Amino acid sequence: METGTKGKRKITSAEAVRILQKSGMEIDEKKAEEVLDLMYFLAKLIVNQNFKT
């Protein structure tokens, strides 16, 4: 899933892996990238639906 926000991201896939490992989840960087893609897509969708007219 491509959201078009890769240049604006503040969390890298490596950082996401580290954060998730602290919570007990084992995930590789490719899956972390997919999770980040989904999270950024959902965040953008929610903002567009709720704050833009």
C-alpha positions as a Markdown table, in Angstrom:
| # | Residue | x | y | z |
|---|---|---|---|---|
| 1 | Met | 0.0 | 0.0 | 0.0 |
| 2 | Glu | 1.5 | 3.3 | -1.1 |
| 3 | Thr | 0.3 | 6.4 | 0.8 |
| 4 | Gly | 2.6 | 9.0 | -0.8 |
| 5 | Thr | 4.0 | 10.1 | 2.6 |
| 6 | Lys | 7.3 | 8.3 | 2.7 |
| 7 | Gly | 9.2 | 11.6 | 2.7 |
| 8 | Lys | 7.2 | 13.0 | 5.6 |
| 9 | Arg | 7.6 | 10.1 | 7.9 |
| 10 | Lys | 9.3 | 10.5 | 11.3 |
| 11 | Ile | 9.4 | 6.8 | 12.2 |
| 12 | Thr | 11.5 | 4.4 | 10.2 |
| 13 | Ser | 10.8 | 0.7 | 9.9 |
| 14 | Ala | 13.8 | -0.1 | 12.0 |
| 15 | Glu | 12.4 | 2.2 | 14.8 |
| 16 | Ala | 9.0 | 0.5 | 14.5 |
| 17 | Val | 10.6 | -2.9 | 14.8 |
| 18 | Arg | 12.4 | -1.8 | 18.0 |
| 19 | Ile | 9.2 | -0.3 | 19.5 |
| 20 | Leu | 7.2 | -3.4 | 18.7 |
| 21 | Gln | 9.9 | -5.6 | 20.2 |
| 22 | Lys | 9.6 | -3.7 | 23.5 |
| 23 | Ser | 5.9 | -4.7 | 23.5 |
| 24 | Gly | 6.8 | -8.3 | 22.9 |
| 25 | Met | 6.0 | -8.5 | 19.1 |
| 26 | Glu | 8.5 | -10.1 | 16.8 |
| 27 | Ile | 8.3 | -8.5 | 13.4 |
| 28 | Asp | 10.8 | -8.0 | 10.5 |
| 29 | Glu | 11.5 | -4.6 | 8.8 |
| 30 | Lys | 9.4 | -5.5 | 5.7 |
| 31 | Lys | 6.3 | -6.2 | 7.8 |
| 32 | Ala | 7.0 | -3.1 | 9.9 |
| 33 | Glu | 7.1 | -1.1 | 6.7 |
| 34 | Glu | 3.7 | -2.6 | 5.7 |
| 35 | Val | 2.3 | -1.7 | 9.2 |
| 36 | Leu | 3.6 | 1.8 | 8.9 |
| 37 | Asp | 2.0 | 2.2 | 5.4 |
| 38 | Leu | -1.3 | 1.1 | 6.8 |
| 39 | Met | -1.1 | 3.4 | 9.8 |
| 40 | Tyr | -0.2 | 6.4 | 7.7 |
| 41 | Phe | -2.9 | 5.6 | 5.3 |
| 42 | Leu | -5.5 | 5.3 | 8.0 |
| 43 | Ala | -4.3 | 8.5 | 9.7 |
| 44 | Lys | -4.6 | 10.4 | 6.5 |
| 45 | Leu | -8.0 | 9.0 | 5.8 |
| 46 | Ile | -9.3 | 9.9 | 9.2 |
| 47 | Val | -8.0 | 13.5 | 9.0 |
| 48 | Asn | -9.5 | 13.9 | 5.6 |
| 49 | Gln | -12.9 | 12.6 | 6.7 |
| 50 | Asn | -13.1 | 14.5 | 9.9 |
| 51 | Phe | -11.4 | 17.8 | 9.4 |
| 52 | Lys | -11.7 | 18.7 | 5.7 |
| 53 | Thr | -14.9 | 19.8 | 4.2 |
